[in-house]
Amino acid sequence: MLGIEDQVVRRLRVAGSDVAYSVVGDGPPVVLGGWWCAHLQLNWQDPRFRAFLTPLAARHSVIRFDRPGTGASDLSAPLPVTVDADVAVLAGVVDALRLSRFGLVGASSGAATAAAFTVERPEQVDRLVLYGSFARGSEIATEAARRALLDAVTGHWGLGSRLLADLFVPGSAAKERDEFARFQRRSATPEQAARSLAASYRTDVTDRLSRVRVPTHVVHRRDDRAVPFTLGADVARRIRGATFLPLDGVDHFPWRGDADAVGDALLRGLGHYISPRSGRPGAAALTEREREVLVLVAAGLTDTQIAERLTVSPHTVHRHIANARAKLGVRSRAAAAAVAAGPGR
């Protein structure tokens, strides 16, 4: 699994604001975003979040960023409150990083931004994956329910963050919902949270979805309480040729609940073959260096000894083992070594 040390937060200048971003993993670039109250550093401290990204980072360079006015970015900058403003930020990030072509994953309100960007720059998006998406934010809940939630967030952020936790991670234990409520309060002020939530409710990309012309994969959990399942199905119907994959689960955040199923769905949407039986590619997916490391693991060498043998750092050895475990879908280094030494070697 990716470790805390695998993420380095850097900054770039976008439209006059400092935007925090990170790149983890190796391979073709994938830009990913759209989490509620996202914060590069706070999200990364959650081992479930890192475990969810590990298989993706084993195949891709995963690029994440915090929008201006949020998370680890410049908090004094204006918060984007329209889809077009968010598209401009996304365009600024990919231009600054000189990404000519990449996979694009958009989640929740970030899915609208990803779809709108794809319409504007189809030549840059290799594949589009949307998770927990909606076309019209006004359809997420009734007007009365939307107003009540906004009032709670604005008037009492403690209560509002708990109500949102009950919506976003209802499958978690009470203690975990309390932890997520605290995370929201650490990552956004009541004003920031209310503006972001109100902007989501105003979102409407119905006129753009029909103009998406790249391979698109839409994923949605059947009992998602934050964004109803019917809205994800509606998004898939509006995009010509889109594949729709329903999954079981109640949590809105993909790294909660059956995170492996969501991770596999994202990888399939990005063009990878994932075995239905194991949910993970076999030993053939290992790089030569990963195989070399696992052979030494099987011989009983420690990370330090392997590092000395291969003239690399122990951290690099640890990362190769973590990537190999993610590809093989096993929990221990010994199991990974056993698979690598088997018939697929």
C-alpha positions, -999 to +999 in steps of 0.1 A: +000+000+000+012+035-007+027+052+024+025+087+038+060+093+023+048+085-013+030+118-017+048+151-020+026+182-023+038+208-048+024+241-060+018+257-094+004+290-105-031+288-121-049+320-130-031+340-104-036+315-076-014+290-059-028+255-065-015+225-045-011+193-064+005+159-061+016+131-084+019+095-071+027+063-090+042+055-124+028+052-159+004+071-182-011+101-164-046+101-149-061+132-134-085+125-106-107+148-085-140+158-072-141+148-035-162+168-010-140+190+012-109+176-005-075+182+011-044+166-004-027+162+030-056+153+052-070+128+027-036+112+023-034+106+061-064+082+057-050+046+051-083+037+034-078+065+009-042+054+001-052+018-002-079+027-027-054+047-048-026+020-046-038-002-076-044+029-097-010+043-089+006+009-097-004+015-134-006+053-137+008+086-125-021+098-105-025+136-104-047+152-078-051+189-069-070+211-045-092+238-061-083+274-053-097+285-020-098+249-007-077+223+010-039+228+007-043+254-021-044+292-015-073+297+009-074+334+001-081+328-036-117+329-049-135+296-047-147+284-082-185+283-079-194+274-115-186+245-138-169+268-162-147+281-135-137+246-124-130+237-160-107+267-162-088+255-131-085+219-145-073+233-178-047+254-160-034+225-141-030+201-171-014+229-191+010+238-163+020+201-161+022+199-199-001+169-202-010+163-238-032+133-233-044+116-201-072+096-185-097+117-166-116+105-135-143+128-121-163+120-089-195+136-075-196+173-085-162+168-101-178+145-126-196+175-141-163+193-144-146+163-160-174+159-186-175+196-194-137+197-198-139+166-221-164+185-244-140+214-246-108+194-251-116+159-264-082+156-280-066+155-246-088+130-228-080+094-236-108+079-214-134+094-191-146+077-159-174+092-138-182+081-103-212+091-082-222+116-109-252+138-117-263+160-145-284+185-125-276+193-089-311+204-082-322+167-085-300+155-057-327+163-032-358+183-028-356+221-025-366+219+011-339+193+019-313+213+001-322+244+020-322+227+053-288+212+048-273+245+036-288+262+067-273+236+089-238+239+074-239+277+075-255+281+110-238+252+129-209+236+111-206+209+138-242+198+131-239+203+094-207+182+091-224+154+110-255+155+087-232+153+057-212+125+072-245+106+076-251+111+039-217+104+026-205+075+047-237+059+062-222+024+060-195+034+085-197+030+123-207+059+144-170+066+154-160+067+118-188+091+109-176+113+138-141+112+124-153+121+089-173+150+104-141+163+121-122+159+088-148+181+070-144+208+097-106+206+094-106+209+056-132+237+051-147+266+069-185+268+072-185+295+045-163+274+021-185+243+027-217+262+021-204+278-011-192+245-025-225+228-016-246+255-031-225+254-062-231+217-065-269+222-063-267+248-091-247+225-114-264+217-147-244+200-175-274+184-193-265+203-225-229+191-224-232+154-217-247+147-252-215+162-267-190+139-249-172+120-276-146+099-258-149+064-243-168+069-211-175+046-181-201+056-155-199+039-121-225+044-093-235+026-061-271+014-060-279+028-026-257+059-026-275+083-002-256+115-012-263+112-050-292+089-059-285+060-082-310+072-107-289+103-114-259+082-123-280+061-147-293+094-162-257+106-168-249+073-186-280+076-208-271+111-218-235+102-230-235+084-263-220+050-261-212+053-224-209+021-203-229+021-170-217-001-142-239-003-111-223-015-079-236-025-045-231-001-016-244+029+003-213+051+008-207+079-016-169+079-011-153+051-032-126+043-006-153+033+019-174+001+018-163-023-010-135-001-023-119-029-043-150-032-065-149+006-072-112+005-078-116-024-103-144-005-121-122+026-125-094+005-139-117-012-164-130+023-174-094+033-180-089+004-204-073-023-181-083-059-181-092-070-146-100-106-141-136-112-129-124-141-108-096-124-088-104-088-094-067-082-101-043-089-129-019-117-125+019-120-123+022-109-159+014-073-148+046-071-127+075-051-140+109-068-143+122-048-112+092-059-092+099-095-101+135-091-092+126-077-058+101-104-051+126-131-059+149-116-033+120-115-008+114-152-015+150-158-007+145-143+028+162-109+023+150-078+042+142-045+025+176-032+036+195-062+022+175-060-011+183-023-013+220-030-009+219-058-035+201-037-061+218-004-052+186+014-044+170+029-013+150+008+012+120+031+004+122+022-033+122-015-024+092-010-001+074+008-029+081-020-054+067-046-030+036-025-023+030-020-060+034-057-066+010-066-038-016-042-052-013-058-087-015-093-074-043-085-049-025-101-020-020-088+016+015-099+024+050-097+009+054-134+013+022-141-007+033-117-035+067-135-036+049-169-039+028-157-068+057-142-086+077-174-082+048-195-095+038-206-130+033-170-142+070-163-137 
